[in-house]
Amino acid sequence: MRRLVIKNPKTIRKKVYDYLRERLLGGEIPPHEHLIEAKIAQEIGTSRTPVREALHNLEMEGLIKSIPRVGYVVKPISEQEVEEICEIRAVIEMLGTQWAIAKARLKLIEELGENIRLSEKEVTSKRPKAFIDLDARFHEIIAKHSGSQRLLELSQTLRRHMLRYRVESIYLVDNVVRAIEGHRGILEAIKKKDLAEVNRAIQFHLQQSKKDILKYAFKEETVS
């Protein structure tokens, strides 16, 4: 585990929490791994107290679980959670897109178009891993132009939870191409100012993402 540098003691608790959370959501700490408080404190160079508080908060967030006489363990990914996240994301992103169209449609179209152009360039250059950041940016552009900071925060949190499941599938070129096509469908619907079509495009895109996740994260050969 890489060492965490903390300069301001007032922010130790938050920095330890953010550090562990990022590693969990990014898949750096795998499911079922046992999290040992003393070991983590030693590795990142802090006392056990902020680590203990961070682990408690991560348990409340649902990323890890406490097992009697064992300690904290990283929760395994579950199909039910994927279903829930996709459903919630669909509702939030449909609302965010509706608000963004009303407030900044032309700017939205311009920025989403540029994002898709850059995404296609990365795929053509055989750099599918670069799509992770571009994919995040696509959805954040919509949330940003919705004008709601709360919606932006919710969208970012849900997407980061989803990334925990996509670490394998998102690196595959075919899946990236499908995701870009999904983004293009959303953009075309926005250009038409057709909210019903926008909603269908968002739902189709997230359903396709869910299928890819279920296929690779759970090693399923077929997904209905």
N, C-alpha and C positions, 0 to 999 in steps of 0.2 A: 504494500500500500504506500503511495507516495506521501511524503511529509507535507503537512498543512502548515503554512506560515501565517501566524497571527500576530499582528503588531499592536492592535488596540484591544486591551483586556476587556473593555466594556462590550465588545461585540463577539467575544469568544463563543458564547452559547449559540448565537445565530450562525456564526461561521461554521461551527462544527456540524450543526443541523443541516445547513445548506450543502456542505461538503459531502456528507453521507447520503443525503437525499439525491443529489446529482448522480452519484455513483450507482445508487440503486436504480434510478430511473433510466440511466444510460446503459444498464446491463453489465457494468463493470463488476458489481457484486452479484453473483448468480443466485437463483432460487435455491432454497434449502441450506444456504451457507449459514453456519453458526457465527453470530456476532459476539465476540468476547470483549466486554467493556474495558478490561485492563489492557488487553492487547491493542485495541484501537487507540486508546489514550497514549500508549507508548509509541505507537507507529506515527501518529500525527503530531506528537509533541505537546500534549496538554494534560491536565488533570482528569481524573475519572468523572468528576461532577458534571461538566458540560456534556460529556459523552453519554452519561446516564440519562440526562434530561433530553438529549437529542434522540436517543433510542426510544424513550417513552413517547415523545411526540411523533416519531415515525410509526410507532405501533398504533397510535390514535388515528394516524392518517391511513392506516391499512397496508403499509408497505412491508412491515415485519410483524411477527407475532411472538408473544411470550409463552414459553412452554415451561411448566413447573419443573424444577430441578435440572433444567437444561439451559434456560436463558432465552435470548432473542434469536430467532431464525428468520431468514428472508422468506417471505411468503411466496409460494409457487404461483405462476401465472395460471389463470383460470378462464375457461371459455365463457362462463357467465359474466365475468368482469368485462371481457371484450365486448360482449353483447350490450351491456349497460353503457359502457363508455361511448360506443358508436351511436346508440340511441340518444344519449344526452348531447353528444357533439352535434348530431343532426339538428336538434332543436335550437341549440345555441347558434350554430352557424347559419341556419336559415334566418333567424331573427337578426343576427349581425349583418348579413348581406342585405336584408330589407332596409335596415337603417343606413347602411353605407350607400346604397343606391340613392336613397332620398337625400343624403347630405353631400355626397362627393362622387357622383357616378362617373364623371369624365376622368377624374384623377384615379379612381379605382380601376377603370378600364386600362388606363395608361400603365399603371404600376403592375397590374396582374399580367398584362401582355408582355412587359419586359421580363417579368419573372419566368414566364413560360419560355421565352426566347433563350434566357440563360440556362434554364433546365435542359432544353433540347441540345444546347451547345455542349453541356457537360456529358450528356449521354452519347452524343456523336463522338466526343473525345474519349469515350470509354472510361468515364469517371463517375460511375453511378453513386458512389458514396457521397459525392458533393451534393447530391439531391436532398440529403437529409436537411441541411440548412435551408435550401431553396424551398423545400416543401413546407417547412415551418414558416418561412417568410410569406409564402402565398396566403396561408390562412391568417397570419398576423396582419397582413395588409388589409384584409377584409375587416377584421376585428378593430384595427386601428381607425379605419374610416367610419366605423359605426358610431364613433364619438363616445363610446362607453368604456371607461377604464375597467369597470367591474367585468364587463363581458370579455374584454381583452385578457384579463387575468384568468378568468374561468377557461377561456379557450386555450391559453398557454398551458395551464395545469393539466387539462384533459389530454391535450396532445402529447405532453411529456409522459403521462401515464401510458398512453398508447405506444409511445416509442419503446417502452420496455418490452413490448411484445413484437415489435417490428425489426429488432436488431438483425435478424437473419433475412427476412423477406425483402427489406427495403434496399439491400445491396444487390439484388438481382436485376439485371437490365430489363427483362420482360416486365417485371412488376413496376419498375420505375416508369417505363413507357406507358403502361396502363394508368398509372397515377397522373402522369402529365396529360394524357387524354381526358382524364376526369377533370383536371383543372381547366383544360380548354373548353370542355362542355359547360362548366360553370361560367367562364368568361363570355362565351357566346350568348348564353341566356341573359346575362347582365346587359350585354349590348342591346338586346331586344327589349329590355325593360319588362320582361315577362316573369313575374314573381312565381307563377305556378311552374314554369319551366326551370327557373333557378332552383326551386325547392327539389324538383325531380333530379336535377343534375347533382346537387349536393348529396341527396340520398343515394343516388347511384354510385357516386364516387366513394362514399363511406362504406357502402355495402361491398364494393370491390376490394377496398382496403381490408375489410373484415375477412373476406374470403382468403386473401393472401396471408393474413395473420394466422388464421385457423389452419391453413395448409402447412405453413412452415414452423410456426411456433409450437404447434401441437403434433407436427409430423403426420398430419392427415393426408392421405393420398387423394381423396376426393372430398369436395365440399358441395353440398346441394345448395 
